[in-house]
Amino acid sequence: MRRAREHLTYANVIATIALFGVIAGGGAYAASKIGSADIKSQAVTRPKLDAKAVSSGKIADAAVGSAQLSPDTDGVALAGVTVRAPGELLNYFNRVSDGAPRVERTSVGNVAIYIPGMENTFATEIIESVTSLDGGRVSVEHTSCSGACLPDHPVVTTQTPDGSPADRSFTYVVYAAANP
């Protein structure tokens, strides 16, 4: 113990503190100076990221858009609408186009959905999900049309729990189909 005290001087203590400061500060300085241009392309991959390291709050607005998310991206939610009875568009998202979806009540319990950018993709390239928000039955079918309407658009049919046509609220989401 006495030997350690002989070498424990003010200068040694300050030198040790300064050494740790340089090591810690240098690492922090280097981390603050590394930008995206300094990272090699394809260097950061999914296995190298910690679970939940990249969340929607950490992605800048419009950083991931239709160029990155297309019907070729398996399992991605491409577009969706929430419709309030009797056919009022409540909210939506559309990752394949900047255009806003349009809904049209065609009759009691039937709402046609027009999603810009999804034209002619409903045959095999997507998976659809429709969910009732206020009970009752919901289903989706596709209809072809001519003239001013978009071809092959989905029509959501809503019914009461006993199967009678009725205007009901629902969500409709389109996902990219997983390629086998």
MDTraj code that builds the backbone (N, CA, C; nanometers):
import mdtraj as md
import numpy as np

residues = "MET ARG ARG ALA ARG GLU HIS LEU THR TYR ALA ASN VAL ILE ALA THR ILE ALA LEU PHE GLY VAL ILE ALA GLY GLY GLY ALA TYR ALA ALA SER LYS ILE GLY SER ALA ASP ILE LYS SER GLN ALA VAL THR ARG PRO LYS LEU ASP ALA LYS ALA VAL SER SER GLY LYS ILE ALA ASP ALA ALA VAL GLY SER ALA GLN LEU SER PRO ASP THR ASP GLY VAL ALA LEU ALA GLY VAL THR VAL ARG ALA PRO GLY GLU LEU LEU ASN TYR PHE ASN ARG VAL SER ASP GLY ALA PRO ARG VAL GLU ARG THR SER VAL GLY ASN VAL ALA ILE TYR ILE PRO GLY MET GLU ASN THR PHE ALA THR GLU ILE ILE GLU SER VAL THR SER LEU ASP GLY GLY ARG VAL SER VAL GLU HIS THR SER CYS SER GLY ALA CYS LEU PRO ASP HIS PRO VAL VAL THR THR GLN THR PRO ASP GLY SER PRO ALA ASP ARG SER PHE THR TYR VAL VAL TYR ALA ALA ALA ASN PRO".split()
xyz = np.array([
    [0.0829, -0.1185, 0.0000],
    [0.0000, 0.0000, 0.0000],
    [0.0874, 0.1250, 0.0000],
    [0.1958, 0.1180, 0.0752],
    [0.2832, 0.2328, 0.0832],
    [0.3479, 0.2604, -0.0529],
    [0.3817, 0.1559, -0.1257],
    [0.4449, 0.1721, -0.2551],
    [0.3531, 0.2444, -0.3539],
    [0.2230, 0.2115, -0.3512],
    [0.1283, 0.2770, -0.4408],
    [0.1155, 0.4246, -0.4071],
    [0.1204, 0.4587, -0.2789],
    [0.1090, 0.5983, -0.2380],
    [0.2291, 0.6803, -0.2800],
    [0.3452, 0.6178, -0.2895],
    [0.4653, 0.6905, -0.3304],
    [0.4526, 0.7395, -0.4740],
    [0.3814, 0.6618, -0.5569],
    [0.3661, 0.6999, -0.6977],
    [0.2364, 0.7757, -0.7238],
    [0.1517, 0.7879, -0.6235],
    [0.0244, 0.8569, -0.6383],
    [0.0463, 1.0061, -0.6146],
    [0.0784, 1.0754, -0.7216],
    [0.1016, 1.2191, -0.7128],
    [-0.0086, 1.2907, -0.7884],
    [-0.0152, 1.4170, -0.7683],
    [-0.1139, 1.4987, -0.8380],
    [-0.0967, 1.4853, -0.9886],
    [0.0249, 1.4876, -1.0361],
    [0.0530, 1.4780, -1.1790],
    [0.0078, 1.3432, -1.2353],
    [0.0312, 1.2330, -1.1604],
    [-0.0115, 1.1009, -1.2077],
    [-0.1632, 1.0907, -1.2159],
    [-0.2317, 1.1456, -1.1159],
    [-0.3786, 1.1418, -1.1162],
    [-0.4327, 1.2206, -1.2339],
    [-0.3827, 1.3393, -1.2569],
    [-0.4289, 1.4235, -1.3681],
    [-0.3971, 1.3567, -1.5015],
    [-0.2802, 1.2970, -1.5132],
    [-0.2424, 1.2291, -1.6373],
    [-0.3371, 1.1121, -1.6660],
    [-0.3730, 1.0356, -1.5620],
    [-0.4647, 0.9229, -1.5798],
    [-0.6031, 0.9714, -1.6215],
    [-0.6524, 1.0752, -1.5571],
    [-0.7828, 1.1319, -1.5940],
    [-0.7794, 1.1837, -1.7377],
    [-0.6708, 1.2502, -1.7759],
    [-0.6580, 1.3024, -1.9114],
    [-0.6551, 1.1894, -2.0138],
    [-0.5868, 1.0802, -1.9798],
    [-0.5806, 0.9650, -2.0707],
    [-0.7201, 0.9083, -2.0964],
    [-0.7975, 0.8880, -1.9898],
    [-0.9342, 0.8365, -2.0075],
    [-1.0213, 0.9357, -2.0838],
    [-1.0012, 1.0638, -2.0589],
    [-1.0771, 1.1657, -2.1316],
    [-1.0496, 1.1621, -2.2799],
    [-0.9215, 1.1440, -2.3166],
    [-0.8848, 1.1371, -2.4581],
    [-0.9445, 1.0124, -2.5229],
    [-0.9355, 0.8996, -2.4532],
    [-0.9889, 0.7751, -2.5099],
    [-1.1398, 0.7871, -2.5314],
    [-1.2131, 0.8304, -2.4286],
    [-1.3591, 0.8416, -2.4394],
    [-1.3984, 0.9511, -2.5384],
    [-1.3347, 1.0657, -2.5293],
    [-1.3667, 1.1773, -2.6179],
    [-1.3326, 1.1475, -2.7623],
    [-1.2225, 1.0792, -2.7845],
    [-1.1835, 1.0434, -2.9208],
    [-1.2836, 0.9496, -2.9853],
    [-1.3325, 0.8545, -2.9049],
    [-1.4338, 0.7623, -2.9576],
    [-1.5624, 0.8355, -2.9900],
    [-1.6036, 0.9258, -2.9020],
    [-1.7254, 1.0037, -2.9254],
    [-1.7073, 1.0945, -3.0463],
    [-1.5893, 1.1553, -3.0578],
    [-1.5617, 1.2419, -3.1725],
    [-1.5690, 1.1617, -3.3019],
    [-1.5070, 1.0452, -3.3034],
    [-1.5079, 0.9613, -3.4238],
    [-1.6496, 0.9191, -3.4587],
    [-1.7288, 0.8824, -3.3585],
    [-1.8670, 0.8405, -3.3843],
    [-1.9495, 0.9545, -3.4411],
    [-1.9212, 1.0781, -3.3966],
    [-1.9980, 1.1918, -3.4465],
    [-1.9560, 1.2317, -3.5874],
    [-1.8414, 1.1876, -3.6324],
    [-1.7911, 1.2257, -3.7637],
    [-1.8125, 1.1190, -3.8718],
    [-1.8671, 1.0030, -3.8353],
    [-1.8919, 0.8985, -3.9347],
    [-2.0286, 0.9228, -3.9957],
    [-2.0314, 0.9436, -4.1235],
    [-2.1570, 0.9670, -4.1945],
    [-2.1895, 0.8530, -4.2886],
    [-2.3019, 0.8625, -4.3549],
    [-2.3447, 0.7555, -4.4450],
    [-2.2459, 0.7364, -4.5605],
    [-2.1756, 0.8423, -4.6006],
    [-2.0777, 0.8295, -4.7095],
    [-1.9567, 0.7467, -4.6666],
    [-1.9339, 0.7356, -4.5346],
    [-1.8205, 0.6594, -4.4831],
    [-1.8504, 0.5102, -4.4670],
    [-1.9760, 0.4723, -4.4852],
    [-2.0147, 0.3323, -4.4678],
    [-2.0222, 0.2656, -4.6039],
    [-1.9534, 0.1546, -4.6177],
    [-1.9495, 0.0816, -4.7433],
    [-2.0893, 0.0317, -4.7792],
    [-2.1225, 0.0358, -4.9060],
    [-2.2516, -0.0130, -4.9529],
    [-2.2713, -0.1585, -4.9115],
    [-2.3899, -0.1910, -4.8634],
    [-2.4283, -0.3258, -4.8187],
    [-2.3558, -0.3699, -4.6911],
    [-2.2905, -0.2772, -4.6193],
    [-2.2181, -0.3142, -4.4975],
    [-2.3133, -0.3358, -4.3795],
    [-2.4229, -0.2626, -4.3769],
    [-2.5192, -0.2777, -4.2680],
    [-2.6326, -0.3658, -4.3189],
    [-2.6405, -0.4849, -4.2651],
    [-2.7426, -0.5802, -4.3072],
    [-2.8330, -0.6152, -4.1897],
    [-2.9460, -0.6784, -4.2179],
    [-3.0428, -0.7128, -4.1140],
    [-2.9808, -0.7914, -3.9984],
    [-2.8964, -0.8934, -4.0229],
    [-2.8381, -0.9668, -3.9089],
    [-2.7488, -0.8806, -3.8196],
    [-2.6943, -0.7719, -3.8733],
    [-2.6053, -0.6861, -3.7949],
    [-2.6803, -0.5827, -3.7117],
    [-2.8106, -0.5680, -3.7358],
    [-2.8895, -0.4713, -3.6605],
    [-2.9529, -0.5380, -3.5397],
    [-2.9545, -0.4672, -3.4291],
    [-3.0198, -0.5171, -3.3093],
    [-3.1704, -0.5185, -3.3331],
    [-3.2408, -0.6120, -3.2686],
    [-3.3863, -0.6203, -3.2828],
    [-3.4484, -0.4858, -3.2467],
    [-3.5363, -0.4380, -3.3286],
    [-3.6087, -0.3121, -3.3096],
    [-3.5173, -0.1897, -3.3112],
    [-3.3978, -0.2010, -3.3711],
    [-3.3059, -0.0870, -3.3773],
    [-3.3567, 0.0196, -3.4729],
    [-3.4264, -0.0218, -3.5777],
    [-3.4803, 0.0727, -3.6748],
    [-3.6320, 0.0685, -3.6623],
    [-3.6884, 0.1780, -3.6154],
    [-3.8333, 0.1873, -3.6000],
    [-3.8835, 0.3030, -3.6853],
    [-4.0144, 0.3112, -3.7013],
    [-4.0707, 0.4158, -3.7864],
    [-4.0346, 0.5553, -3.7365],
    [-4.0172, 0.5725, -3.6055],
    [-3.9797, 0.7025, -3.5516],
    [-3.8383, 0.7453, -3.5874],
    [-3.7541, 0.6486, -3.6285],
    [-3.6156, 0.6781, -3.6632],
    [-3.5952, 0.6945, -3.8135],
    [-3.7020, 0.6812, -3.8906],
    [-3.6936, 0.6951, -4.0359],
    [-3.7541, 0.8295, -4.0739],
    [-3.6815, 0.9068, -4.1511],
    [-3.7289, 1.0387, -4.1915],
    [-3.8535, 1.0256, -4.2785],
    [-3.9401, 1.1269, -4.2695],
    [-4.0586, 1.1288, -4.3539],
    [-4.0174, 1.1181, -4.5002],
    [-4.0876, 1.0354, -4.5741],
    [-4.0664, 1.0128, -4.7170],
    [-3.9340, 0.9443, -4.7489],
    [-3.8621, 0.8923, -4.6481],
    [-3.7363, 0.8220, -4.6739],
    [-3.7618, 0.6873, -4.7399],
    [-3.8726, 0.6251, -4.7085],
    [-3.9107, 0.4992, -4.7705],
    [-4.0407, 0.5251, -4.8429],
    [-4.0350, 0.5191, -4.9731],
    [-4.1537, 0.5491, -5.0527],
    [-4.1798, 0.4426, -5.1561],
    [-4.2518, 0.4811, -5.2576],
    [-4.2946, 0.3835, -5.3571],
    [-4.1764, 0.3212, -5.4316],
    [-4.0632, 0.3903, -5.4407],
    [-3.9477, 0.3313, -5.5074],
    [-3.8907, 0.2140, -5.4283],
    [-3.9023, 0.2200, -5.2941],
    [-3.8501, 0.1131, -5.2106],
    [-3.9545, 0.0058, -5.1818],
    [-4.0807, 0.0417, -5.1818],
    [-4.1875, -0.0525, -5.1505],
    [-4.2760, -0.0688, -5.2732],
    [-4.2723, -0.1832, -5.3312],
    [-4.3503, -0.2085, -5.4507],
    [-4.4181, -0.3435, -5.4371],
    [-4.5031, -0.3807, -5.5306],
    [-4.5647, -0.5121, -5.5250],
    [-4.4644, -0.6265, -5.5293],
    [-4.3377, -0.5986, -5.5568],
    [-4.2351, -0.7032, -5.5570],
    [-4.1760, -0.7268, -5.4185],
    [-4.2076, -0.6430, -5.3201],
    [-4.1549, -0.6564, -5.1856],
    [-4.2499, -0.7442, -5.1054],
    [-4.2089, -0.8662, -5.0753],
    [-4.2968, -0.9636, -5.0113],
    [-4.3495, -0.9181, -4.8766],
    [-4.4804, -0.9326, -4.8555],
    [-4.5422, -0.9118, -4.7260],
    [-4.5592, -0.7686, -4.6797],
    [-4.5215, -0.6706, -4.7578],
    [-4.5314, -0.5304, -4.7178],
    [-4.6745, -0.4811, -4.7382],
    [-4.7276, -0.4098, -4.6389],
    [-4.8579, -0.3462, -4.6548],
    [-4.8404, -0.2297, -4.7520],
    [-4.9047, -0.2402, -4.8665],
    [-4.8861, -0.1414, -4.9722],
    [-4.9834, -0.0249, -4.9635],
    [-5.1088, -0.0548, -4.9297],
    [-5.2110, 0.0494, -4.9236],
    [-5.3243, 0.0010, -4.8352],
    [-5.3986, 0.0956, -4.7826],
    [-5.5127, 0.0583, -4.7010],
    [-5.6046, 0.1762, -4.6777],
    [-5.7295, 0.1438, -4.6467],
    [-5.8287, 0.2461, -4.6177],
    [-5.9094, 0.2047, -4.4959],
    [-5.9574, 0.3036, -4.4235],
    [-6.0580, 0.2822, -4.3200],
    [-6.1815, 0.3566, -4.3676],
    [-6.2907, 0.2839, -4.3782],
    [-6.4147, 0.3401, -4.4306],
    [-6.5192, 0.3369, -4.3201],
    [-6.5833, 0.4498, -4.2994],
    [-6.6924, 0.4590, -4.2020],
    [-6.8234, 0.4512, -4.2795],
    [-6.9189, 0.3780, -4.2224],
    [-7.0499, 0.3665, -4.2856],
    [-7.1114, 0.5049, -4.2973],
    [-7.1733, 0.5372, -4.4052],
    [-7.2081, 0.4593, -4.5236],
    [-7.1166, 0.4863, -4.6427],
    [-6.9902, 0.4540, -4.6326],
    [-6.8988, 0.4706, -4.7453],
    [-6.8156, 0.5967, -4.7405],
    [-6.7851, 0.6460, -4.6216],
    [-6.7039, 0.7668, -4.6056],
    [-6.5596, 0.7269, -4.5763],
    [-6.4656, 0.7786, -4.6547],
    [-6.3233, 0.7521, -4.6333],
    [-6.2792, 0.8248, -4.5067],
    [-6.2399, 0.7477, -4.4057],
    [-6.1988, 0.8053, -4.2777],
    [-6.0496, 0.8366, -4.2779],
    [-5.9652, 0.7385, -4.3170],
    [-5.8214, 0.7607, -4.3319],
    [-5.7647, 0.6554, -4.4254],
    [-5.6378, 0.6745, -4.4645],
    [-5.5764, 0.5844, -4.5612],
    [-5.4251, 0.5951, -4.5548],
    [-5.3577, 0.4994, -4.6205],
    [-5.2162, 0.5121, -4.6532],
    [-5.1974, 0.4500, -4.7905],
    [-5.0989, 0.4986, -4.8645],
    [-5.0732, 0.4478, -4.9988],
    [-4.9243, 0.4572, -5.0261],
    [-4.8559, 0.3438, -5.0252],
    [-4.7113, 0.3410, -5.0471],
    [-4.6738, 0.3172, -5.1922],
    [-4.7688, 0.2983, -5.2785],
    [-4.7370, 0.2730, -5.4196],
    [-4.7619, 0.3942, -5.5069],
    [-4.8227, 0.4973, -5.4507],
    [-4.8531, 0.6163, -5.5275],
    [-4.8735, 0.7328, -5.4318],
    [-4.8565, 0.8532, -5.4814],
    [-4.8849, 0.9711, -5.4010],
    [-5.0339, 1.0043, -5.4010],
    [-5.1095, 0.9328, -5.4835],
    [-5.2522, 0.9608, -5.4954],
    [-5.3329, 0.9083, -5.3780],
    [-5.4365, 0.9825, -5.3436],
    [-5.5266, 0.9424, -5.2353],
    [-5.6284, 0.8419, -5.2884],
    [-5.6538, 0.7355, -5.2136],
    [-5.7590, 0.6422, -5.2531],
    [-5.8950, 0.7117, -5.2527],
    [-5.9876, 0.6523, -5.3255],
    [-6.1236, 0.7042, -5.3323],
    [-6.2184, 0.5890, -5.3047],
    [-6.3216, 0.6133, -5.2295],
    [-6.4231, 0.5114, -5.2047],
    [-6.5561, 0.5632, -5.2563],
    [-6.6390, 0.4696, -5.3027],
    [-6.7689, 0.5071, -5.3572],
    [-6.8722, 0.4037, -5.3146],
    [-6.9723, 0.4468, -5.2426],
    [-7.0822, 0.3582, -5.2026],
    [-7.1682, 0.3364, -5.3264],
    [-7.1712, 0.2131, -5.3747],
    [-7.2471, 0.1820, -5.4958],
    [-7.3894, 0.1373, -5.4649],
    [-7.4116, 0.0830, -5.3468],
    [-7.5449, 0.0440, -5.3002],
    [-7.5337, 0.0121, -5.1518],
    [-7.6461, -0.0189, -5.0877],
    [-7.6435, -0.0521, -4.9453],
    [-7.5488, -0.1704, -4.9241],
    [-7.4473, -0.1493, -4.8401],
    [-7.3530, -0.2559, -4.8067],
    [-7.2447, -0.2814, -4.9103],
    [-7.2340, -0.2000, -5.0139],
    [-7.1300, -0.2188, -5.1163],
    [-7.0512, -0.0897, -5.1344],
    [-6.9191, -0.1002, -5.1184],
    [-6.8311, 0.0149, -5.1342],
    [-6.7181, -0.0227, -5.2294],
    [-6.7075, 0.0514, -5.3416],
    [-6.5983, 0.0327, -5.4368],
    [-6.4786, 0.1133, -5.3881],
    [-6.3587, 0.0548, -5.4003],
    [-6.2356, 0.1193, -5.3551],
    [-6.1434, 0.1382, -5.4748],
    [-6.0986, 0.2610, -5.4956],
    [-6.0059, 0.2949, -5.6033],
    [-5.8743, 0.3376, -5.5388],
    [-5.7663, 0.2640, -5.5631],
    [-5.6361, 0.2957, -5.5044],
    [-5.5385, 0.3268, -5.6176],
    [-5.4993, 0.4535, -5.6325],
    [-5.4036, 0.4883, -5.7381],
    [-5.2740, 0.4082, -5.7235],
    [-5.2227, 0.3599, -5.8344],
    [-5.0999, 0.2814, -5.8348],
    [-5.1236, 0.1320, -5.8255],
    [-5.2449, 0.0907, -5.7919],
    [-5.2751, -0.0519, -5.7788],
    [-5.3544, -0.1050, -5.8985],
    [-5.3694, -0.0266, -6.0024],
    [-5.4432, -0.0700, -6.1195],
    [-5.3828, -0.1979, -6.1767],
    [-5.4660, -0.2891, -6.2125],
    [-5.4262, -0.4139, -6.2788],
    [-5.3308, -0.5012, -6.1976],
    [-5.3251, -0.4854, -6.0667],
    [-5.2383, -0.5699, -5.9847],
    [-5.3176, -0.6660, -5.8974],
    [-5.4498, -0.6609, -5.9050],
    [-5.5310, -0.7385, -5.8135],
    [-5.5421, -0.8863, -5.8503],
    [-5.5007, -0.9250, -5.9672],
    [-5.5180, -1.0648, -6.0078],
    [-5.4302, -1.1608, -5.9272],
    [-5.2999, -1.1366, -5.9202],
    [-5.2124, -1.2345, -5.8546],
    [-5.1047, -1.1735, -5.7667],
    [-5.0838, -1.0445, -5.7730],
    [-4.9665, -0.9848, -5.7107],
    [-4.9869, -0.9376, -5.5671],
    [-5.1076, -0.9508, -5.5131],
    [-5.1337, -0.8967, -5.3802],
    [-5.2157, -0.9932, -5.2950],
    [-5.2174, -0.9638, -5.1672],
    [-5.3040, -1.0328, -5.0720],
    [-5.3905, -0.9243, -5.0088],
    [-5.5197, -0.9497, -4.9953],
    [-5.6113, -0.8514, -4.9394],
    [-5.6599, -0.8956, -4.8018],
    [-5.6857, -0.7969, -4.7169],
    [-5.7426, -0.8240, -4.5857],
    [-5.8511, -0.7206, -4.5607],
    [-5.9686, -0.7664, -4.5204],
    [-6.0773, -0.6749, -4.4873],
    [-6.1322, -0.7152, -4.3507],
    [-6.1537, -0.6155, -4.2651],
    [-6.1978, -0.6400, -4.1277],
    [-6.3126, -0.5468, -4.0929],
    [-6.4187, -0.6026, -4.0376],
    [-6.5317, -0.5220, -3.9924],
    [-6.4917, -0.4480, -3.8657],
    [-6.5321, -0.3226, -3.8541],
    [-6.5016, -0.2437, -3.7349],
    [-6.6187, -0.2359, -3.6382],
    [-6.7366, -0.2762, -3.6833],
    [-6.8529, -0.2662, -3.5956],
    [-6.9388, -0.3923, -3.5999],
    [-6.8747, -0.5059, -3.6159],
    [-6.9478, -0.6324, -3.6190],
    [-7.0077, -0.6566, -3.7559],
    [-7.0506, -0.7734, -3.7766],
    [-7.1097, -0.8057, -3.9055],
    [-7.0113, -0.8747, -3.9964],
    [-7.0581, -0.9059, -4.1135],
    [-6.9787, -0.9789, -4.2121],
    [-6.9226, -0.8830, -4.3164],
    [-6.8017, -0.9132, -4.3646],
    [-6.7412, -0.8364, -4.4730],
    [-6.6771, -0.9328, -4.5710],
    [-6.6779, -0.8960, -4.6975],
    [-6.6108, -0.9759, -4.7996],
    [-6.5654, -0.8829, -4.9106],
    [-6.4750, -0.9328, -4.9940],
    [-6.4209, -0.8538, -5.1049],
    [-6.4409, -0.9320, -5.2333],
    [-6.4827, -0.8623, -5.3357],
    [-6.4849, -0.9206, -5.4699],
    [-6.4320, -0.8149, -5.5656],
    [-6.3984, -0.8571, -5.6847],
    [-6.3451, -0.7634, -5.7843],
    [-6.4405, -0.7560, -5.9008],
    [-6.4498, -0.6358, -5.9540],
    [-6.5383, -0.6141, -6.0664],
    [-6.4613, -0.5416, -6.1750],
    [-6.4906, -0.5746, -6.2961],
    [-6.4310, -0.5039, -6.4090],
    [-6.5318, -0.3999, -6.4561],
    [-6.4809, -0.2917, -6.5064],
    [-6.5699, -0.1864, -6.5532],
    [-6.5072, -0.1207, -6.6745],
    [-6.5837, -0.0371, -6.7387],
    [-6.5316, 0.0365, -6.8535],
    [-6.5701, 0.1825, -6.8349],
    [-6.5109, 0.2675, -6.9137],
    [-6.5427, 0.4088, -6.9030],
    [-6.4504, 0.4784, -6.8057],
    [-6.5077, 0.5577, -6.7174],
    [-6.4279, 0.6433, -6.6288],
    [-6.3714, 0.5699, -6.5083],
    [-6.4230, 0.4535, -6.4728],
    [-6.3743, 0.3875, -6.3519],
    [-6.2452, 0.3107, -6.3783],
    [-6.1729, 0.2824, -6.2714],
    [-6.0490, 0.2060, -6.2831],
    [-6.0811, 0.0583, -6.2990],
    [-6.0073, -0.0126, -6.3808],
    [-6.0369, -0.1542, -6.4022],
    [-6.0006, -0.2398, -6.2809],
    [-6.0744, -0.3459, -6.2637],
    [-6.0465, -0.4479, -6.1637],
    [-6.0283, -0.3920, -6.0232],
    [-6.1212, -0.3099, -5.9803],
    [-6.1126, -0.2535, -5.8453],
    [-6.1892, -0.3417, -5.7468],
    [-6.1472, -0.3404, -5.6195],
    [-6.2185, -0.4209, -5.5200],
    [-6.3495, -0.3542, -5.4784],
    [-6.4470, -0.4370, -5.4500],
    [-6.5725, -0.3909, -5.3915],
    [-6.5907, -0.4671, -5.2612],
    [-6.6024, -0.3928, -5.1522],
    [-6.6230, -0.4540, -5.0209],
    [-6.7731, -0.4590, -4.9945],
    [-6.8195, -0.5771, -4.9590],
    [-6.9597, -0.5977, -4.9247],
    [-6.9695, -0.6153, -4.7739],
    [-7.0575, -0.5373, -4.7113],
    [-7.0760, -0.5468, -4.5666],
    [-7.2196, -0.5883, -4.5377],
    [-7.2336, -0.6685, -4.4313],
    [-7.3656, -0.7204, -4.3939],
    [-7.3800, -0.7206, -4.2423],
    [-7.5029, -0.7330, -4.1975],
    [-7.5296, -0.7507, -4.0558],
    [-7.4838, -0.8906, -4.0158],
    [-7.4746, -0.9192, -3.8866],
    [-7.4336, -1.0539, -3.8446],
    [-7.5211, -1.1658, -3.9017],
    [-7.6496, -1.1350, -3.9312],
    [-7.7367, -1.2394, -3.9873],
    [-7.7296, -1.2473, -4.1397],
    [-7.6485, -1.1626, -4.2040],
    [-7.6274, -1.1721, -4.3487],
    [-7.7045, -1.0746, -4.4338],
    [-7.7795, -0.9824, -4.3750],
    [-7.8541, -0.8830, -4.4529],
    [-7.7606, -0.7696, -4.4938],
    [-7.7722, -0.7189, -4.6172],
    [-7.6879, -0.6066, -4.6594],
    [-7.7063, -0.4871, -4.5661],
    [-7.5961, -0.4263, -4.5277],
    [-7.6001, -0.3107, -4.4384],
    [-7.4717, -0.2310, -4.4543],
    [-7.4839, -0.0997, -4.4391],
    [-7.3659, -0.0144, -4.4424],
    [-7.2915, -0.0292, -4.3100],
    [-7.1659, -0.0742, -4.3156],
    [-7.0853, -0.0976, -4.1965],
    [-6.9479, -0.0337, -4.2170],
    [-6.8794, -0.0073, -4.1064],
    [-6.7427, 0.0454, -4.1110],
    [-6.6448, -0.0714, -4.1241],
    [-6.5330, -0.0486, -4.1964],
    [-6.4352, -0.1552, -4.2167],
    [-6.2982, -0.0978, -4.2502],
    [-6.1964, -0.1828, -4.2396],
    [-6.0629, -0.1516, -4.2909],
    [-6.0318, -0.2492, -4.4028],
    [-5.9611, -0.2001, -4.5020],
    [-5.9200, -0.2812, -4.6160],
    [-5.7718, -0.2536, -4.6383],
    [-5.6885, -0.3596, -4.6393],
    [-5.5436, -0.3448, -4.6562],
    [-5.4970, -0.4375, -4.7670],
    [-5.4053, -0.3880, -4.8493],
    [-5.3460, -0.4637, -4.9582],
    [-5.1995, -0.4896, -4.9230],
    [-5.1589, -0.6155, -4.9281],
    [-5.0206, -0.6567, -4.9003],
    [-4.9582, -0.7126, -5.0270],
    [-4.8276, -0.6959, -5.0398],
    [-4.7559, -0.7605, -5.1494],
    [-4.7560, -0.9090, -5.1255],
    [-4.7875, -0.9860, -5.2273],
    [-4.7914, -1.1318, -5.2144],
    [-4.6507, -1.1851, -5.1977],
    [-4.6343, -1.2837, -5.1114],
    [-4.5044, -1.3486, -5.0917],
    [-4.4771, -1.4378, -5.2118],
    [-4.3621, -1.4216, -5.2703],
    [-4.3251, -1.5070, -5.3834],
    [-4.2790, -1.6424, -5.3325],
    [-4.3268, -1.7514, -5.3952],
    [-4.2852, -1.8859, -5.3487],
    [-4.1393, -1.9134, -5.3728],
])
top = md.Topology()
chain = top.add_chain()
for i, resn in enumerate(residues, 1):
    res = top.add_residue(resn, chain, resSeq=i)
    for name in ("N", "CA", "C"):
        top.add_atom(name, md.element.get_by_symbol(name[0]), res)
traj = md.Trajectory(xyz[None], top)
